[in-house]
Amino acid sequence: MIKIYGIKNCDSVKKALSFFKKHTIAYELFDFKTEKLPCEKIEYWASKVGIKTLFNNRSTTYRNLKLKELNLDEKGQKEWLCKENLLIKRPVIEYNDDVIVGFNEEQYKRSLL
């Protein structure tokens, strides 16, 4: 089954969920607000797409934590992703041992339909 990781009230996650419903694709949602993501999952995703793709340096959480001032390297970014799941760019889609980060309808059509 396809697994979607994110938060329900995120606009990008809402778009992804709408795409899945429109195309009647079964999925399971993992909500970062109600569940803590294990650090091993972040390691796995980083091995697939890279830490720069996963780390959301445009999020409210990033600004509130003043992380820009820390000038984090990839190791630091990974550590923060493990501590604060809301720094993960959303949604993260897992399917067939592959990972897509963010909402991109054309990529979804190519990969999932």
trRosetta pair geometry for C-beta under 8 A, 3 or more apart (Angstrom, degrees):
i j d omega theta_ij theta_ji phi_ij phi_ji
1 26 5.9 -74 -138 117 97 107
1 27 6.8 145 170 -126 93 30
1 28 5.6 65 128 -12 130 108
2 20 7.4 -156 90 -123 140 128
2 25 6.4 8 27 153 146 110
2 26 6.9 141 31 93 94 61
2 27 4.5 -48 86 -107 99 84
2 28 7.4 168 89 20 50 70
2 93 6.5 -10 -175 -168 107 94
2 94 6.9 163 -158 81 56 56
2 95 4.5 -10 -112 -88 90 106
2 112 7.3 38 -100 -132 153 118
3 27 6.8 146 -103 -165 21 81
3 28 5.1 -27 -111 66 74 95
3 29 7.9 155 -163 -93 62 18
3 30 6.1 29 178 -13 107 111
3 93 7.4 155 82 -155 50 46
3 94 4.5 -3 57 54 98 107
3 95 7.7 -178 25 -64 62 63
4 13 7.1 124 159 -147 120 90
4 16 6.0 159 -140 126 135 132
4 17 6.9 160 117 -78 170 78
4 20 7.3 -101 -47 -35 142 155
4 27 5.2 34 -11 170 108 133
4 28 7.2 177 25 81 72 42
4 29 5.1 -26 72 -107 100 66
4 30 7.0 -178 88 23 47 72
4 91 5.1 -12 -168 180 94 140
4 92 7.5 145 -161 75 46 49
4 93 5.7 -14 -105 -102 71 73
5 29 7.9 148 -91 -162 27 54
5 30 4.6 -19 -107 67 74 109
5 32 6.9 73 176 -52 85 94
5 37 7.0 58 -154 -96 133 134
5 88 7.2 -33 126 118 119 146
5 90 7.2 -123 108 -124 70 86
5 91 6.2 145 69 -168 51 78
5 92 4.1 -13 57 58 112 99
5 93 7.7 -155 21 -68 76 29
5 94 7.3 54 -15 -11 107 102
6 10 5.4 -107 170 44 115 141
6 12 7.3 -137 -140 90 149 92
6 13 3.7 -177 120 -95 149 128
6 16 7.4 123 5 45 155 140
6 29 7.5 -63 49 -156 82 94
6 30 7.8 102 18 76 45 68
6 31 7.3 -30 87 -118 46 51
6 32 6.5 -56 -180 -6 17 107
6 90 3.8 104 -123 -156 105 121
6 91 3.9 -68 -43 -108 135 82
6 92 6.8 163 -55 17 82 67
7 10 4.8 100 67 -21 85 108
7 13 6.2 -177 63 4 44 161
7 31 5.8 75 -119 -156 53 80
7 32 5.2 -66 -63 45 91 97
7 33 5.1 77 -125 -22 110 107
7 86 7.3 14 -33 -115 138 88
7 90 6.6 -58 18 -116 75 168
8 13 6.6 -124 -121 112 18 137
8 14 7.6 68 177 -74 50 81
8 29 7.4 62 -81 165 85 148
8 31 6.0 -14 -28 -115 91 120
8 33 7.6 -73 15 25 88 129
9 13 7.9 44 58 61 20 124
9 14 7.6 6 -155 -51 23 113
10 13 4.0 75 72 10 104 111
10 14 6.7 -170 89 -13 51 83
10 90 5.0 11 138 97 166 144
10 91 7.3 152 90 -62 134 78
11 14 5.5 -53 -148 34 32 114
11 15 6.5 33 154 -20 65 103
12 15 5.7 -51 -151 33 34 112
12 16 6.5 34 151 -19 65 104
12 90 5.4 142 79 103 121 81
12 91 6.0 -163 122 -13 98 74
12 102 6.3 -70 -168 -154 144 57
12 103 4.2 -163 -161 -8 87 119
13 16 5.5 -52 -148 36 35 112
13 17 6.2 35 153 -19 67 105
13 90 5.3 -30 -55 152 101 120
13 91 4.6 109 -103 -64 74 107
13 103 7.7 -139 -59 -56 24 119
14 17 5.8 -54 -145 37 30 110
14 18 6.3 34 153 -21 63 107
15 18 5.6 -54 -149 36 30 114
15 19 6.5 35 151 -22 63 103
15 103 4.7 64 85 -158 124 160
15 105 7.7 -88 160 -65 114 96
16 19 5.6 -52 -152 32 33 114
16 20 6.5 30 152 -17 65 105
16 91 4.6 -71 13 23 164 142
16 93 6.9 -156 -159 -66 137 116
16 103 5.1 -129 -57 -102 90 102
16 108 7.4 -179 -130 -91 77 144
17 20 5.7 -54 -149 37 33 111
17 21 6.3 31 153 -17 66 107
17 27 7.7 -138 -120 71 67 144
17 29 7.3 7 -97 -85 115 128
18 21 5.8 -55 -145 39 30 109
18 22 6.1 34 155 -23 65 109
19 22 5.8 -55 -144 35 27 113
19 23 6.3 -1 164 6 63 112
19 25 7.9 -9 124 31 75 126
19 103 7.8 163 -10 -149 139 103
19 105 6.3 -165 -102 -117 135 84
19 108 5.6 10 160 138 153 163
20 23 6.4 -72 -144 52 24 92
20 25 4.5 -95 -151 66 75 101
20 26 8.0 -114 178 38 111 2
20 27 5.0 -29 -167 -6 155 136
21 24 7.3 21 -172 -79 33 41
23 112 7.5 104 101 118 154 112
23 113 6.2 -93 -160 -96 147 104
25 112 6.2 9 -118 164 162 120
30 35 5.9 -84 -170 64 84 140
30 37 7.3 90 145 -90 131 96
31 34 4.5 39 89 27 116 102
31 35 6.0 107 68 15 64 94
32 35 7.0 -78 -114 63 22 70
32 37 6.5 -31 -114 -25 84 113
32 85 4.2 -161 -152 122 114 124
32 86 5.9 151 131 -76 139 62
32 88 7.0 -175 -91 43 149 119
32 90 7.8 -107 -5 -87 136 129
33 86 7.9 55 -77 -80 71 106
36 85 6.8 -172 -142 -27 53 138
37 41 5.3 -99 178 62 98 137
37 42 6.7 99 127 -44 120 94
37 85 4.8 123 19 -110 114 130
37 88 7.5 14 34 -22 162 154
38 41 5.1 105 69 -5 78 99
38 42 7.8 -147 105 1 49 84
39 42 5.5 -51 -157 35 47 113
39 43 6.4 53 145 -23 71 101
39 82 4.0 20 -107 -127 103 118
40 43 5.4 -49 -150 34 36 117
40 44 6.4 41 150 -22 66 102
41 44 5.6 -51 -151 33 33 114
41 45 6.4 31 152 -16 65 104
42 45 5.7 -52 -145 39 33 110
42 46 6.1 35 154 -21 65 107
42 54 7.0 125 -153 169 84 158
42 78 6.5 143 136 -155 123 80
42 81 5.0 150 -146 121 145 122
42 82 5.7 -132 36 -76 155 75
42 88 7.4 -123 -109 -92 102 122
43 46 5.8 -56 -147 37 27 112
43 47 6.5 29 153 -22 62 104
43 78 7.6 60 -87 -160 66 124
44 47 5.8 -56 -155 31 30 111
44 48 6.8 22 150 -14 63 108
44 99 7.9 147 128 -53 87 143
45 48 5.6 -63 -154 39 35 110
45 49 6.1 -28 171 30 74 105
45 54 5.7 103 123 -90 122 135
45 92 6.3 -29 -123 -156 143 142
45 99 5.4 160 -131 -150 77 165
45 101 7.5 95 -175 -70 118 117
46 49 7.1 -80 -125 59 23 68
46 50 6.4 12 -161 -163 62 13
46 51 4.7 15 -133 -70 113 74
46 54 6.0 -71 -84 1 75 146
46 78 6.4 2 -77 -107 160 112
48 98 7.0 146 -159 -154 135 45
48 99 4.3 97 110 28 151 125
49 53 4.3 -94 144 74 107 147
49 54 6.4 122 86 -47 114 89
49 99 5.4 -105 -29 96 117 119
49 101 5.5 139 148 -8 168 124
50 53 4.8 92 71 4 89 104
50 54 7.2 -167 98 -4 49 90
51 54 5.6 -62 -150 42 39 110
51 55 5.8 30 160 -22 75 112
51 74 4.7 120 62 -153 148 95
51 77 5.3 121 160 94 122 126
51 78 5.5 -69 -122 -66 135 90
51 81 7.6 -143 -149 -12 94 147
52 55 6.2 -55 -133 35 26 105
52 74 7.3 -58 -50 -105 78 99
52 77 7.8 47 -83 111 47 171
53 89 6.9 -104 154 40 55 143
53 101 5.1 128 151 55 105 151
54 77 8.0 131 82 146 97 116
54 81 6.3 26 130 -115 121 153
54 88 5.7 -39 180 -139 88 78
54 89 5.9 -161 -163 23 29 97
54 92 7.5 21 -124 -91 89 126
54 101 6.1 -119 -90 -117 56 154
55 77 4.4 -41 -89 -172 152 125
55 80 7.7 67 -129 76 111 113
55 81 6.3 -101 -95 -65 82 116
55 87 6.3 -12 -146 150 67 103
55 88 7.6 -57 -100 -110 33 42
55 89 6.9 23 73 -24 13 99
56 59 4.3 62 121 -28 117 114
56 61 7.8 67 86 54 112 106
56 62 6.3 -140 107 -35 73 129
56 87 5.6 -172 47 -179 88 50
56 88 6.4 49 -6 125 110 12
56 89 4.1 147 -69 -76 98 69
56 90 7.4 -18 -59 -3 148 72
57 62 5.2 154 -144 -156 42 161
57 67 7.3 -123 -127 91 84 120
57 68 7.2 102 -167 -84 107 85
58 62 6.8 63 34 43 11 145
59 62 4.5 107 60 0 80 100
59 63 7.2 -149 99 0 49 84
59 86 6.7 174 159 144 151 85
59 87 6.2 -164 47 -123 146 49
59 89 8.0 -149 -48 -92 117 58
60 63 5.8 -58 -152 40 35 109
60 64 6.0 33 153 -20 70 110
61 64 5.7 -55 -140 39 29 110
61 65 6.1 18 162 -9 65 111
61 84 6.2 174 168 159 134 129
61 86 4.3 141 -53 109 160 114
61 87 5.5 -121 100 -73 130 69
62 65 6.3 -65 -146 43 22 102
62 67 5.2 -79 -158 38 71 122
62 68 7.2 76 157 -41 98 83
62 87 6.1 104 -69 -124 85 93
63 66 7.3 24 178 -75 36 43
63 68 7.6 11 -108 -12 54 114
65 80 7.8 140 125 -152 159 126
65 84 7.1 -108 -61 -32 156 177
66 69 5.0 -2 160 13 95 120
66 70 7.6 109 121 -20 73 92
67 70 5.3 -50 -161 28 54 116
67 72 6.2 -20 176 -19 102 124
67 80 6.6 64 -123 -135 140 164
67 87 7.8 60 -20 -119 166 134
68 71 7.5 31 171 -65 43 54
70 76 6.7 -161 137 167 122 146
72 76 3.5 -142 -152 101 93 124
72 77 4.9 128 130 -57 129 72
72 80 6.6 -52 -121 -6 162 135
73 76 5.1 96 47 12 62 104
73 77 7.1 -118 103 -6 32 91
74 77 5.5 -52 -145 35 34 114
74 78 6.3 36 155 -21 66 103
75 78 5.8 -54 -151 34 30 111
75 79 6.5 32 151 -20 63 105
76 79 5.6 -52 -149 34 33 113
76 80 6.4 30 154 -15 65 105
77 80 5.8 -58 -150 39 31 109
77 81 6.3 35 152 -22 66 105
78 81 5.6 -51 -147 33 32 113
78 82 6.6 33 153 -19 63 104
79 82 5.8 -57 -155 34 31 112
79 83 6.5 22 151 -12 65 109
80 83 5.6 -58 -144 42 36 108
80 84 5.7 -27 175 37 74 105
80 87 5.6 -5 132 48 102 171
81 84 7.1 -79 -123 66 19 65
81 85 7.1 54 -177 -108 60 42
81 87 5.5 -121 -99 83 61 113
81 88 5.8 84 -146 -72 101 85
84 87 4.9 70 102 -11 100 110
85 88 5.7 -28 -173 1 60 116
88 92 6.4 -44 158 -31 124 126
89 92 7.5 104 85 -63 68 88
89 101 5.3 65 90 172 114 113
89 102 5.7 -25 148 -65 117 87
90 102 7.4 85 95 -96 25 44
91 101 7.8 -157 97 -148 41 44
91 102 7.3 132 46 -109 50 8
91 103 6.5 64 22 -62 91 83
92 99 6.4 -17 -172 -164 93 101
92 100 7.4 160 -158 81 45 50
92 101 5.4 -11 -107 -106 75 74
93 99 6.9 147 78 -157 56 48
93 100 4.3 -5 54 55 110 98
93 101 7.8 -156 21 -71 73 30
93 108 7.8 100 -2 -107 172 92
93 112 7.8 -56 159 -71 149 132
94 98 7.4 158 -153 79 49 45
94 99 5.8 -16 -99 -100 66 75
95 98 5.8 -25 74 60 68 91
95 100 7.7 0 23 2 105 103
95 111 7.4 125 70 147 134 108
95 112 6.6 78 57 -104 173 92
98 111 7.3 -138 110 -163 145 125
100 104 7.4 -125 -179 40 119 103
100 107 6.2 156 -143 132 131 125
100 108 7.2 140 139 -84 168 68
100 111 6.3 157 -62 76 137 166
103 108 7.7 -14 -158 -38 62 128
104 107 3.9 42 98 20 115 117
104 108 6.4 164 86 -18 59 84
105 108 5.4 -54 -147 35 32 115
105 109 6.4 34 155 -21 66 102
106 109 5.7 -50 -149 33 32 111
106 110 6.5 29 153 -15 64 106
107 110 5.7 -55 -147 40 33 110
107 111 5.9 11 162 -3 68 117
108 111 6.2 -70 -137 49 23 97
108 112 5.1 -27 -176 23 66 125
108 113 7.5 66 136 -20 69 96
109 112 7.0 -59 -100 51 13 84
109 113 5.1 -20 -155 15 55 129
110 113 7.7 25 -23 38 8 91
